[in-house]
Amino acid sequence: TVTGVQTCALPIYVAYNQGGVWASGRPTRLTAPVDGVYLVSASVAFEPNGSGVRYLGIALGGESDAPLFGTSQAAMTAESEPTQLFVSSTVRLSTGGSVVAVVEQGSGRSLTLLGTGQQTALSLQFLSP
């Protein structure tokens, strides 16, 4: 559930965990196993609600109050349609460096993130040293 405060979103969809980037003890973070350049991507789907703005960002080091980059969108006007956001970029991480997805919404009430399939996810892919 997401309120008007920035919150680390759980990477609900774990397709694979190559290199141990995800750990059940730290389910909101993905951690770089080696130094390098990584592609980090996040997607989120908010339950239908026609009010407010939705935000998705990615923060380094697990600092939810300091997103590195992100995107926002006004809520869908139709109450029956979820609001979906996607953000992606390359980042340089040292071994042990981590990223989190940060979400916020301003509908005036708590909203649930939809987690079926790949609607709400966080990924970290090694590109080069």
DSSP file (Angstrom, degrees, kcal/mol; ACC not computed):
  #  RESIDUE AA STRUCTURE BP1 BP2  ACC     N-H-->O    O-->H-N    N-H-->O    O-->H-N    TCO  KAPPA ALPHA  PHI   PSI    X-CA   Y-CA   Z-CA
    1    1 A T              0   0    0      0, 0.0     2,-0.4     0, 0.0   111,-0.3   0.000 360.0 360.0 360.0 137.0    0.0    0.0    0.0
    2    2 A V  B     +A  111   0A   0    109,-3.6   109,-2.4   107,-0.1     2,-0.1  -0.953 360.0 179.1-120.3 133.6    1.3    3.4   -0.9
    3    3 A T        -     0   0    0      2,-0.4   102,-1.4    -2,-0.4     4,-0.1  -0.219  55.3 -69.3-109.8-157.4    0.3    6.7    0.7
    4    4 A G  S    S+     0   0    0    100,-0.2     2,-0.4    -2,-0.1   102,-0.1   0.347 107.8  87.7 -81.7   7.0    1.5   10.3    0.0
    5    5 A V  S    S-     0   0    0      1,-0.0    -2,-0.4    99,-0.0   100,-0.1  -0.863  92.4-100.0-107.1 139.8    5.0    9.6    1.4
    6    6 A Q        -     0   0    0     -2,-0.4     2,-0.3    98,-0.1    98,-0.2  -0.369  49.0-175.6 -59.3 132.9    7.8    8.2   -0.7
    7    7 A T  E     -B  103   0B   0     96,-2.6    96,-3.0    -4,-0.1     2,-0.5  -0.976  31.0-114.4-134.3 141.9    8.0    4.5   -0.1
    8    8 A C  E     -B  102   0B   0     -2,-0.3     2,-0.3    94,-0.2    94,-0.2  -0.674  37.3-138.3 -74.6 123.8   10.4    1.7   -1.3
    9    9 A A        -     0   0    0     92,-2.0    92,-0.5    -2,-0.5    -1,-0.0  -0.644  14.9-116.8 -85.3 139.2    8.4   -0.6   -3.5
   10   10 A L        -     0   0    0     -2,-0.3     2,-2.1     1,-0.1    18,-0.2  -0.554  21.3-122.9 -70.6 135.0    8.9   -4.3   -3.1
   11   11 A P        +     0   0    0      0, 0.0   110,-0.2     0, 0.0    -1,-0.1  -0.576  40.2 178.3 -74.8  82.8   10.3   -6.0   -6.3
   12   12 A I        +     0   0    0     -2,-2.1     2,-0.8   108,-0.2   109,-0.2   0.817  60.4  62.8 -62.2 -35.8    7.2   -8.3   -6.3
   13   13 A Y        +     0   0    0    107,-1.1     2,-0.7    -3,-0.2   109,-0.4  -0.825  61.9 179.1 -99.2 106.7    8.1  -10.1   -9.5
   14   14 A V        +     0   0    0     -2,-0.8     3,-0.1     1,-0.2   109,-0.1  -0.887   7.0 169.2-107.8 101.1   11.5  -12.0   -9.1
   15   15 A A        -     0   0    0     -2,-0.7     2,-0.3     1,-0.3    -1,-0.2   0.904  68.3 -16.4 -79.7 -43.4   12.1  -13.8  -12.4
   16   16 A Y        -     0   0    0      2,-0.1    -1,-0.3     0, 0.0     2,-0.0  -0.974  49.4-146.7-157.7 162.2   15.7  -14.9  -11.7
   17   17 A N    >   +     0   0    0     -2,-0.3     3,-1.7    -3,-0.1     2,-0.2  -0.450  24.9 178.1-134.2  58.3   18.4  -13.9   -9.3
   18   18 A Q  G >  S+     0   0    0      1,-0.3     3,-0.6     2,-0.1    -2,-0.1  -0.462  74.4   7.9 -69.0 129.1   21.7  -14.3  -11.2
   19   19 A G  G 3  S-     0   0    0     -2,-0.2    -1,-0.3     1,-0.2    -2,-0.0   0.479 118.7 -85.2  80.2   2.4   24.7  -13.4   -9.1
   20   20 A G  G <  S+     0   0    0     -3,-1.7    -1,-0.2     1,-0.1    -2,-0.1   0.846  76.4 151.9  70.7  34.3   22.6  -13.0   -5.9
   21   21 A V    <   +     0   0    0     -3,-0.6    10,-2.6     9,-0.1     2,-0.4   0.759  63.6  54.1 -69.6 -23.2   21.5   -9.4   -6.6
   22   22 A W        -     0   0    0      8,-0.2     2,-0.4    -5,-0.1     8,-0.1  -0.912  66.5-174.5-113.7 139.3   18.3  -10.0   -4.6
   23   23 A A  B >   -F   26   0C   0      3,-0.6     3,-1.6     6,-0.5     6,-0.2  -0.998  29.2-135.4-133.5 138.1   18.1  -11.3   -1.1
   24   24 A S  T 3  S+     0   0    0     -2,-0.4    -1,-0.1     1,-0.3     4,-0.0   0.783 107.0  60.0 -62.4 -26.6   14.9  -12.2    0.9
   25   25 A G  T 3  S+     0   0    0      1,-0.3    -1,-0.3     2,-0.1    -3,-0.0   0.676 117.4  30.8 -74.2 -17.0   16.4  -10.4    4.0
   26   26 A R  B X  S+F   23   0C   0     -3,-1.6     3,-1.7     3,-0.1    -3,-0.6  -0.551  75.2 165.3-135.1  66.8   16.5   -7.1    1.9
   27   27 A P  T 3  S+     0   0    0      0, 0.0    -3,-0.1     0, 0.0    -2,-0.1   0.600  70.1  56.1 -69.9 -12.0   13.5   -7.5   -0.4
   28   28 A T  T 3  S+     0   0    0    -18,-0.2    73,-0.5    72,-0.1     2,-0.3   0.519 100.6  70.3 -94.9  -4.4   13.4   -3.9   -1.6
   29   29 A R  E <   -C  100   0B   0     -3,-1.7    -6,-0.5    -6,-0.2     2,-0.4  -0.829  57.7-157.6-116.2 150.0   17.0   -3.7   -2.8
   30   30 A L  E     -C   99   0B   0     69,-2.0    69,-2.1    -2,-0.3     2,-0.4  -0.995  21.9-155.9-118.4 133.6   19.0   -5.1   -5.6
   31   31 A T  E     -C   98   0B   0    -10,-2.6    67,-0.2    -2,-0.4    66,-0.1  -0.914  16.6-120.1-119.4 133.3   22.8   -5.2   -4.9
   32   32 A A        -     0   0    0     65,-3.2    64,-3.0    -2,-0.4    65,-0.2  -0.525  15.0-160.7 -69.7 126.1   25.7   -5.2   -7.4
   33   33 A P  S    S+     0   0    0      0, 0.0     2,-0.3     0, 0.0    -1,-0.1   0.726  76.2  16.5 -79.6 -21.4   27.8   -8.3   -7.1
   34   34 A V  S    S-     0   0    0     60,-0.1    59,-0.1    63,-0.1    62,-0.1  -0.958  93.3 -86.0-144.1 160.0   30.8   -6.7   -8.9
   35   35 A D  S    S+     0   0    0     -2,-0.3     2,-0.3    60,-0.1    59,-0.2  -0.402  75.3  92.8 -61.7 142.3   32.0   -3.2   -9.9
   36   36 A G  E    S-G   93   0D   0     57,-2.3    57,-2.8    -2,-0.1     2,-0.5  -0.956  74.5 -59.0 162.5-176.3   30.5   -2.1  -13.2
   37   37 A V  E     -GH  92 128D   0     91,-3.4    90,-3.1    -2,-0.3    91,-1.4  -0.853  51.8-171.5 -97.3 130.4   27.9   -0.3  -15.3
   38   38 A Y  E     -GH  91 126D   0     53,-3.2    53,-2.5    -2,-0.5     2,-0.6  -0.898  26.1-131.5-124.4 150.1   24.4   -1.7  -14.9
   39   39 A L  E     -GH  90 125D   0     86,-2.9    86,-2.6    -2,-0.3     2,-0.5  -0.915  28.9-168.4 -94.5 120.5   21.0   -1.2  -16.5
   40   40 A V  E     +GH  89 124D   0     49,-2.9    49,-2.2    -2,-0.6     2,-0.3  -0.951   8.5 176.2-114.4 131.8   18.5   -0.5  -13.8
   41   41 A S  E     -GH  88 123D   0     82,-2.0    82,-2.9    -2,-0.5     2,-0.3  -0.976   7.7-175.6-135.0 145.7   14.8   -0.6  -14.6
   42   42 A A  E     -GH  87 122D   0     45,-2.8    45,-2.5    -2,-0.3     2,-0.3  -0.997   1.4-177.1-140.6 145.3   11.6   -0.3  -12.5
   43   43 A S  E     -GH  86 121D   0     78,-2.4    78,-2.2    -2,-0.3     2,-0.3  -0.985   4.6-179.6-138.7 150.8    7.9   -0.6  -13.4
   44   44 A V  E     -G   85   0D   0     41,-2.2    41,-2.5    -2,-0.3     2,-0.4  -0.996  14.6-159.2-150.4 145.7    4.9   -0.1  -11.2
   45   45 A A  E     -G   84   0D   0     69,-0.5    69,-3.4    -2,-0.3     2,-0.3  -0.991  14.0-154.5-127.5 123.2    1.1   -0.3  -11.6
   46   46 A F  E     -GI  83 113D   0     37,-3.0    37,-1.1    -2,-0.4    67,-0.2  -0.717  30.6 -99.9 -93.5 145.4   -1.1    1.5   -9.1
   47   47 A E        -     0   0    0     65,-2.3    36,-0.2    -2,-0.3    -1,-0.1  -0.228  59.0 -75.7 -57.3 154.6   -4.7    0.3   -8.5
   48   48 A P        +     0   0    0      0, 0.0     2,-0.2     0, 0.0    -1,-0.1  -0.287  69.3 141.7 -58.7 133.4   -7.3    2.3  -10.3
   49   49 A N        -     0   0    0     32,-0.6    27,-0.3    29,-0.3    29,-0.1  -0.777  41.4-146.9-170.6 128.3   -8.1    5.7   -8.9
   50   50 A G        +     0   0    0     -2,-0.2     2,-0.3    27,-0.2    29,-0.1   0.296  69.6  86.3 -87.1  10.3   -8.8    8.9  -10.8
   51   51 A S  S    S-     0   0    0     23,-0.1    55,-0.2    28,-0.1    25,-0.1  -0.833  76.5  -5.3-115.5 149.7   -7.3   11.4   -8.4
   52   52 A G  S    S-     0   0    0     -2,-0.3    23,-2.8    55,-0.1     2,-0.3  -0.113  79.4 -61.5  81.2-169.4   -3.8   12.8   -7.9
   53   53 A V  E     -D   74   0B   0     21,-0.2    53,-2.1    22,-0.0     2,-0.3  -0.896  35.9-146.2-121.5 148.3   -0.4   12.1   -9.3
   54   54 A R  E     -DE  73 105B   0     19,-3.0    19,-2.3    -2,-0.3     2,-0.4  -0.885  14.0-165.2-114.2 148.3    1.8    8.9   -9.3
   55   55 A Y  E     -DE  72 104B   0     49,-2.7    49,-1.7    -2,-0.3     2,-0.4  -0.994  10.7-177.3-136.5 140.5    5.6    8.8   -9.1
   56   56 A L  E     +DE  71 103B   0     15,-2.6    15,-2.8    -2,-0.4     2,-0.3  -0.990  17.8 159.0-134.5 127.4    8.2    6.2   -9.7
   57   57 A G  E     -DE  70 102B   0     45,-2.8    45,-3.1    -2,-0.4     2,-0.4  -0.879  33.2-128.1-138.6 171.9   11.9    6.7   -9.2
   58   58 A I  E     -DE  69 101B   0     11,-2.7    10,-2.9    -2,-0.3    11,-1.3  -0.994  22.6-166.5-125.4 130.9   15.1    4.9   -8.6
   59   59 A A  E >   -DE  67 100B   0     41,-2.4    41,-2.1    -2,-0.4     3,-0.5  -0.897  16.2-128.2-117.0 145.9   17.5    5.7   -5.7
   60   60 A L  E >  S+ E   0  99B   0      6,-0.5     3,-1.5    -2,-0.4    39,-0.3  -0.643  87.3  14.5 -88.1 148.5   21.0    4.6   -5.1
   61   61 A G  T 3  S-     0   0    0     37,-3.6    -1,-0.2    -2,-0.3    38,-0.2   0.616 122.9 -74.9  68.6  12.9   22.2    3.0   -1.9
   62   62 A G  T <  S+     0   0    0     -3,-0.5     2,-1.1    36,-0.4    -1,-0.3   0.694  85.8 148.1  75.0  18.2   18.6    2.4   -0.7
   63   63 A E    X   -     0   0    0     -3,-1.5     3,-1.6     3,-0.2    -1,-0.2  -0.734  24.8-175.0 -89.6  97.8   18.0    6.1    0.2
   64   64 A S  T 3  S+     0   0    0     -2,-1.1    -1,-0.2     1,-0.3   -57,-0.0   0.707  79.6  58.0 -68.3 -18.7   14.3    6.4   -0.5
   65   65 A D  T 3  S+     0   0    0      1,-0.2    -1,-0.3    -3,-0.1    -2,-0.1   0.448 104.2  53.0 -91.0   2.5   14.3   10.2    0.1
   66   66 A A  S <  S-     0   0    0     -3,-1.6    -6,-0.5    -6,-0.1    -1,-0.2  -0.514  73.2-171.3-134.4  67.4   16.9   10.9   -2.5
   67   67 A P  E     -D   59   0B   0      0, 0.0    -8,-0.3     0, 0.0     3,-0.1  -0.310  16.7-151.0 -61.3 141.5   15.8    9.4   -5.9
   68   68 A L  E    S-     0   0B   0    -10,-2.9     2,-0.3     1,-0.3    -9,-0.2   0.879  75.7 -16.8 -77.9 -42.6   18.5    9.6   -8.6
   69   69 A F  E    S+D   58   0B   0    -11,-1.3   -11,-2.7     2,-0.0    -1,-0.3  -0.972  72.6 151.7-157.2 162.3   15.9    9.8  -11.4
   70   70 A G  E     -D   57   0B   0     -2,-0.3     2,-0.3   -13,-0.3   -13,-0.3  -0.975  28.6-121.5-174.2-174.6   12.2    9.1  -11.9
   71   71 A T  E     -D   56   0B   0    -15,-2.8   -15,-2.6    -2,-0.3     2,-0.3  -0.984  16.1-162.9-146.3 151.8    9.0    9.8  -13.7
   72   72 A S  E     -D   55   0B   0     -2,-0.3     2,-0.3   -17,-0.2   -17,-0.2  -0.948   4.8-174.5-136.8 160.6    5.5   11.0  -12.7
   73   73 A Q  E     -D   54   0B   0    -19,-2.3   -19,-3.0    -2,-0.3     2,-0.1  -0.991  30.8-108.6-153.8 142.1    2.1   11.0  -14.3
   74   74 A A  E     -D   53   0B   0     -2,-0.3   -21,-0.2   -21,-0.2     3,-0.1  -0.431  53.6 -92.8 -66.2 148.9   -1.3   12.3  -13.5
   75   75 A A        -     0   0    0    -23,-2.8    -1,-0.1     1,-0.1   -25,-0.1  -0.224  46.2 -94.2 -61.7 152.4   -3.7    9.6  -12.6
   76   76 A M        -     0   0    0    -27,-0.3   -27,-0.2     5,-0.2    -1,-0.1  -0.412  28.3-134.9 -63.0 143.6   -5.9    8.0  -15.3
   77   77 A T  S    S+     0   0    0     -3,-0.1     2,-0.5    -2,-0.1   -27,-0.2   0.794  85.5  81.9 -74.8 -26.6   -9.2    9.7  -15.4
   78   78 A A  S >  S-     0   0    0      1,-0.1     3,-1.5   -29,-0.1   -29,-0.3  -0.675  73.3-147.0 -81.6 127.1  -11.1    6.4  -15.7
   79   79 A E  T 3  S+     0   0    0     -2,-0.5    -1,-0.1     1,-0.3   -28,-0.1   0.658  96.7  58.8 -64.9 -15.3  -11.6    4.8  -12.3
   80   80 A S  T 3  S+     0   0    0    -32,-0.1    -1,-0.3     2,-0.1    -3,-0.0   0.493  90.8  81.8 -95.2  -3.0  -11.3    1.4  -13.9
   81   81 A E  S <  S-     0   0    0     -3,-1.5   -32,-0.6   -34,-0.1    -5,-0.2  -0.881  72.3-134.7-108.4 130.5   -7.8    1.8  -15.4
   82   82 A P        -     0   0    0      0, 0.0     2,-0.6     0, 0.0   -35,-0.2  -0.403  21.0-120.6 -72.7 157.1   -4.6    1.4  -13.4
   83   83 A T  E     -G   46   0D   0    -37,-1.1   -37,-3.0   -36,-0.2     2,-0.4  -0.901  31.8-166.7 -98.2 123.5   -1.8    3.9  -13.7
   84   84 A Q  E     -G   45   0D   0     -2,-0.6     2,-0.3   -39,-0.2   -39,-0.2  -0.929   7.2-177.5-116.8 135.6    1.4    2.3  -14.9
   85   85 A L  E     -G   44   0D   0    -41,-2.5   -41,-2.2    -2,-0.4     2,-0.3  -0.942   4.9-171.4-129.4 151.7    4.9    3.9  -14.9
   86   86 A F  E     +G   43   0D   0     -2,-0.3     2,-0.3   -43,-0.2   -43,-0.2  -0.997   4.7 177.2-142.2 138.6    8.3    2.7  -16.2
   87   87 A V  E     +G   42   0D   0    -45,-2.5   -45,-2.8    -2,-0.3     2,-0.3  -0.996   4.2 171.2-141.8 145.4   11.8    4.1  -15.7
   88   88 A S  E     +G   41   0D   0     -2,-0.3     2,-0.3   -47,-0.2   -47,-0.2  -0.992   6.3 148.2-154.5 143.6   15.2    2.9  -16.8
   89   89 A S  E     -G   40   0D   0    -49,-2.2   -49,-2.9    -2,-0.3     2,-0.4  -0.976  42.5-100.4-163.6 167.8   18.8    4.1  -16.9
   90   90 A T  E     -G   39   0D   0     -2,-0.3     2,-0.3   -51,-0.2   -51,-0.2  -0.790  38.5-179.5 -95.6 145.3   22.4    3.1  -16.7
   91   91 A V  E     -G   38   0D   0    -53,-2.5   -53,-3.2    -2,-0.4     2,-0.6  -0.989  27.2-127.6-140.9 149.1   24.3    3.5  -13.4
   92   92 A R  E     -G   37   0D   0     -2,-0.3     2,-0.4   -55,-0.2   -55,-0.2  -0.881  34.2-177.7 -96.9 125.8   27.8    2.8  -12.3
   93   93 A L  E     -G   36   0D   0    -57,-2.8   -57,-2.3    -2,-0.6     2,-0.2  -0.952  20.7-138.7-125.3 143.6   27.9    0.8   -9.1
   94   94 A S    >   -     0   0    0     -2,-0.4     3,-3.0   -59,-0.2   -62,-0.3  -0.574  52.9 -71.8 -86.7 160.7   30.7   -0.5   -6.9
   95   95 A T  T 3  S+     0   0    0      1,-0.3    -1,-0.1    -2,-0.2     3,-0.1  -0.326 127.5  19.6 -52.1 127.9   30.5   -4.0   -5.5
   96   96 A G  T 3  S+     0   0    0    -64,-3.0    -1,-0.3     1,-0.3     2,-0.1   0.286  90.8 136.0  89.4 -10.1   27.8   -4.0   -2.8
   97   97 A G    <   -     0   0    0     -3,-3.0   -65,-3.2   -65,-0.2    -1,-0.3  -0.428  38.0-160.2 -67.2 146.3   26.2   -0.8   -4.1
   98   98 A S  E     -C   31   0B   0    -67,-0.2   -37,-3.6    -3,-0.1   -36,-0.4  -0.870  16.2-154.8-132.4 163.3   22.4   -1.1   -4.2
   99   99 A V  E     -CE  30  60B   0    -69,-2.1   -69,-2.0    -2,-0.3     2,-0.3  -0.953   8.3-169.2-131.7 151.7   19.3    0.4   -5.9
  100  100 A V  E     -CE  29  59B   0    -41,-2.1   -41,-2.4    -2,-0.3     2,-0.4  -0.968  24.1-121.1-135.4 153.6   15.7    0.7   -4.8
  101  101 A A  E     - E   0  58B   0    -73,-0.5   -92,-2.0   -92,-0.5     2,-0.5  -0.806  27.6-156.9 -91.0 138.0   12.5    1.7   -6.5
  102  102 A V  E     -BE   8  57B   0    -45,-3.1   -45,-2.8    -2,-0.4     2,-0.3  -0.968  11.2-175.3-120.5 128.8   10.7    4.6   -4.9
  103  103 A V  E     +BE   7  56B   0    -96,-3.0   -96,-2.6    -2,-0.5     2,-0.3  -0.911   8.0 169.4-124.5 152.2    7.0    5.2   -5.3
  104  104 A E  E     - E   0  55B   0    -49,-1.7   -49,-2.7    -2,-0.3     2,-0.3  -0.978   6.0-175.0-153.8 150.2    4.6    7.9   -4.2
  105  105 A Q  E     - E   0  54B   0   -102,-1.4   -51,-0.2    -2,-0.3     3,-0.2  -0.990  17.4-155.8-147.9 155.1    1.1    8.9   -5.0
  106  106 A G        +     0   0    0    -53,-2.1   -52,-0.1    -2,-0.3  -102,-0.1  -0.294  48.9 124.7-128.3  49.6   -1.3   11.7   -4.1
  107  107 A S  S    S-     0   0    0      2,-0.4   -55,-0.1   -55,-0.2    -1,-0.1   0.636  80.8-111.1 -82.5 -13.4   -4.8   10.4   -4.5
  108  108 A G  S    S+     0   0    0      1,-0.3     2,-0.3    -3,-0.2    -2,-0.1   0.392  93.3  57.7  95.5  -3.2   -5.7   11.4   -0.9
  109  109 A R  S    S-     0   0    0   -107,-0.1    -2,-0.4  -106,-0.0    -1,-0.3  -0.953  96.9 -79.9-148.4 166.8   -6.0    7.7    0.2
  110  110 A S        -     0   0    0     -2,-0.3     2,-0.4    -3,-0.1  -107,-0.2  -0.450  44.5-161.8 -69.3 141.1   -3.8    4.6    0.3
  111  111 A L  B     -A    2   0A   0   -109,-2.4  -109,-3.6    -2,-0.1     2,-0.3  -0.958  12.9-128.5-125.4 146.3   -3.4    2.7   -2.9
  112  112 A T        -     0   0    0     -2,-0.4   -65,-2.3  -111,-0.3     2,-0.4  -0.709  19.5-127.2 -90.6 140.5   -2.3   -0.9   -3.5
  113  113 A L  B     -I   46   0D   0     -2,-0.3     2,-0.5   -67,-0.2   -67,-0.2  -0.733  25.0-125.2 -82.7 135.6    0.5   -1.7   -6.1
  114  114 A L        -     0   0    0    -69,-3.4   -69,-0.5    -2,-0.4    -1,-0.0  -0.707  29.7-179.5 -83.5 128.6   -0.6   -4.3   -8.5
  115  115 A G        +     0   0    0     -2,-0.5     2,-0.2     4,-0.1    -1,-0.1   0.228  31.2 124.4-118.5  14.7    1.9   -7.2   -8.5
  116  116 A T  S >  S-     0   0    0      2,-0.1     3,-1.7  -103,-0.0     4,-0.2  -0.555  81.7 -25.0 -78.9 141.4    0.7   -9.7  -11.0
  117  117 A G  T 3  S-     0   0    0      1,-0.2     3,-0.2    -2,-0.2     0, 0.0  -0.372 124.1 -30.6  61.9-131.5    3.2  -10.7  -13.7
  118  118 A Q  T 3  S+     0   0    0      1,-0.2    -1,-0.2    -2,-0.1     3,-0.2   0.091 102.4 111.5-108.2  21.4    5.8   -8.0  -14.4
  119  119 A Q  S <  S+     0   0    0     -3,-1.7     2,-0.5     1,-0.2    -1,-0.2   0.893  86.1  31.7 -64.9 -39.7    3.6   -4.9  -13.5
  120  120 A T  S    S+     0   0    0     -3,-0.2  -107,-1.1   -76,-0.2     2,-0.3  -0.945  90.2 131.8-121.3 109.5    5.6   -4.1  -10.4
  121  121 A A  E     -H   43   0D   0    -78,-2.2   -78,-2.4    -2,-0.5     2,-0.4  -0.977  40.8-152.3-154.8 160.5    9.2   -5.0  -10.7
  122  122 A L  E     -H   42   0D   0   -109,-0.4     2,-0.3    -2,-0.3   -80,-0.2  -0.995  20.8-174.7-136.8 132.6   12.8   -3.8  -10.2
  123  123 A S  E     -H   41   0D   0    -82,-2.9   -82,-2.0    -2,-0.4     2,-0.4  -0.964  14.6-167.1-133.8 151.5   15.7   -5.2  -12.3
  124  124 A L  E     -H   40   0D   0     -2,-0.3     2,-0.5   -84,-0.2   -84,-0.2  -0.971  12.0-176.8-137.1 116.5   19.5   -4.8  -12.3
  125  125 A Q  E     -H   39   0D   0    -86,-2.6   -86,-2.9    -2,-0.4     2,-0.2  -0.966  24.8-127.9-123.3 125.6   21.5   -6.1  -15.3
  126  126 A F  E     +H   38   0D   0     -2,-0.5   -88,-0.2   -88,-0.2   -90,-0.0  -0.512  30.8 169.9 -68.8 130.8   25.3   -6.0  -15.6
  127  127 A L  E     -     0   0D   0    -90,-3.1   -89,-0.2     1,-0.4    -1,-0.2   0.787  57.1 -25.1-108.7 -47.4   26.4   -4.3  -18.8
  128  128 A S  E      H   37   0D   0    -91,-1.4   -91,-3.4     1,-0.0    -1,-0.4  -0.988 360.0 360.0-163.9 160.5   30.2   -3.8  -18.6
  129  129 A P              0   0    0      0, 0.0   -91,-0.1     0, 0.0   -93,-0.0   0.496 360.0 360.0 -68.1 360.0   33.1   -3.4  -16.1
